[in-house]
Amino acid sequence: MTARILIVEDELAIREMLTFVLEQHGFSTISAADYDSAVSALQEPFPDLVLLDWMFPGGNGIQFAKHMRQDEFTRQIPIIMLTARGEEEDMVKGLEVGADDYMTKPFSPKELTARIKAVLRRTAPTRLEETIDVQGLTLDPISHRVTVGEQVLDMGPTEFRLLHFFMTHPERVYSREQLLDNVWGTNVYVEDRTVDVHIRRLRKAVEPSGHDRLIQTVRGAGYRFSARM
């Protein structure tokens, strides 16, 4: 099945280049040049991934990412932010509001398509179909839901993958590099700092029920998922 990519970019030349490159690599595309058009594009059939510029008329990438993550129909769609900003603070800000990856312009078409394929691969539904329960925290890979009792916890696709890995590999300490390999996949252009950002987002998602205590930092070693304190 061909992945459908929504390109949100106000510069026509860049939008046309992205459309050409992605369609050459077998993706189908839709595009939007401003905030309202981008919101209108979020309807069935929903895109499989959004390439999101940092700044565009009517709003910005941060606002649009927040909009997507607050809507039950689009919160699981992965986002790659495209920006001319290279500062670490901006990268972290984009990840914290829900982006799954971050690319700084200019970038090569080869790297872009590699990033898209990697994000689609790691955010795809897991093959393991068994429901997992740890102290009332329940993860269902088939419905792609995390619940505590009747309450559905809100989290993005990368946090879901991270939690699924933790819950299926409890009591063992994993370094940032090991988490990148197991959750993001090998040969993926992701920095170690990205792991810390997603750990914070995962903890925040499970904090209301008190399950953030299960995601433990092991100083100098990495992270562990444990029901033991």
SVG drawing of the C-alpha trace seen along z (x, -y; Angstrom):
<svg xmlns="http://www.w3.org/2000/svg" viewBox="-14 -34 42 46">
<polyline fill="none" stroke="black" stroke-width="0.4" points="0.0,0.0 1.4,-3.4 2.0,-5.8 0.3,-9.1 2.3,-12.2 0.9,-15.6 3.5,-18.3 2.9,-21.6 5.3,-24.1 4.6,-27.7 7.4,-28.1 6.2,-26.8 9.7,-25.7 10.3,-23.6 6.8,-22.2 7.1,-21.2 10.6,-19.7 9.3,-17.6 6.3,-16.5 8.6,-15.4 11.1,-13.6 8.5,-11.7 6.4,-10.6 9.6,-9.5 10.1,-7.2 6.6,-5.7 4.8,-7.9 1.5,-9.7 1.3,-13.3 -1.0,-16.1 0.2,-19.6 -0.8,-22.7 0.7,-26.2 -0.9,-27.7 -2.4,-26.7 -6.1,-26.6 -5.3,-24.5 -3.2,-22.1 -6.0,-21.6 -8.5,-21.0 -6.2,-18.3 -6.5,-16.3 -9.5,-14.3 -10.2,-10.9 -8.2,-9.4 -5.8,-10.6 -2.2,-11.0 0.2,-8.4 2.8,-11.0 3.1,-14.9 6.1,-16.8 5.7,-20.0 7.5,-23.3 8.3,-25.4 6.8,-28.7 3.9,-29.3 1.0,-31.8 -1.8,-31.6 0.2,-29.7 3.3,-27.7 4.5,-24.1 4.3,-24.1 0.6,-25.1 -0.2,-22.6 1.5,-19.7 -0.4,-20.5 -3.6,-20.6 -2.9,-17.1 -2.0,-15.6 -5.2,-17.0 -7.4,-15.3 -8.3,-11.7 -8.3,-11.0 -4.8,-12.5 -2.9,-12.1 -1.2,-8.9 0.0,-10.3 3.8,-10.7 5.3,-14.2 8.7,-15.2 9.4,-18.9 11.3,-20.8 13.0,-24.0 15.9,-26.3 16.4,-26.6 19.3,-24.4 19.5,-25.3 19.1,-22.5 16.5,-24.4 14.2,-24.6 14.7,-20.9 13.7,-19.9 10.7,-22.3 9.5,-20.5 9.9,-17.1 8.2,-18.0 5.0,-19.1 4.7,-15.9 7.1,-15.7 8.7,-12.3 11.7,-13.6 13.4,-16.8 15.3,-17.9 17.2,-21.1 17.2,-22.7 19.0,-22.2 18.8,-18.4 19.3,-15.8 16.4,-14.0 18.1,-10.7 18.2,-11.5 14.7,-12.8 13.3,-9.6 15.4,-7.5 14.0,-9.4 10.4,-9.1 10.8,-5.3 12.4,-5.0 9.6,-6.9 6.9,-5.0 8.6,-1.7 8.9,-2.5 5.4,-3.9 3.7,-1.1 1.5,1.2 3.6,3.7 3.4,7.3 3.0,8.5 -0.7,8.6 -0.9,9.7 -2.4,7.1 0.1,6.3 -0.8,5.2 1.5,4.0 0.0,2.8 -3.2,1.6 -1.4,0.0 -2.7,1.8 -1.3,1.6 -3.3,3.1 -1.2,3.3 -4.2,4.1 -6.3,1.1 -3.1,-1.0 -4.5,-2.1 -3.0,-2.5 -5.5,-2.5 -5.8,-2.7 -9.2,-1.3 -11.6,-3.0 -9.3,-6.0 -7.5,-6.1 -4.1,-7.8 -3.0,-10.2 0.4,-9.6 2.0,-9.8 3.2,-6.9 6.8,-7.0 5.8,-7.0 3.6,-4.1 6.4,-2.1 8.8,-3.1 6.2,-2.0 5.6,1.3 9.3,2.0 9.6,1.2 6.6,3.3 7.8,6.3 11.4,6.0 11.0,5.2 13.6,5.0 16.5,4.6 18.5,1.3 18.8,0.0 21.2,-2.7 20.1,-5.5 21.9,-3.8 20.1,-0.5 16.7,-2.2 17.5,-4.0 18.3,-0.6 15.3,1.2 12.6,-1.5 13.8,-3.7 15.7,-1.1 19.3,-0.9 20.6,-3.2 18.2,-6.0 19.4,-9.6 18.3,-10.3 20.4,-11.9 20.7,-10.4 19.0,-13.5 15.8,-12.5 15.5,-9.5 15.4,-11.8 12.7,-14.0 10.5,-11.0 11.1,-9.5 9.8,-12.8 6.8,-12.8 6.0,-9.2 6.3,-9.9 4.0,-12.9 1.5,-10.7 1.3,-8.1 1.8,-10.5 -1.9,-11.1 -2.3,-7.4 1.1,-7.4 2.7,-4.9 5.5,-7.3 7.3,-5.7 7.7,-2.6 10.0,-4.4 13.2,-4.7 16.4,-6.5 19.5,-4.5 22.2,-7.1 25.1,-6.7 23.5,-3.7 20.1,-4.5 16.5,-3.7 14.6,-0.7 10.9,0.2 10.3,1.8 7.4,2.4 10.0,2.6 11.4,-0.6"/>
</svg>
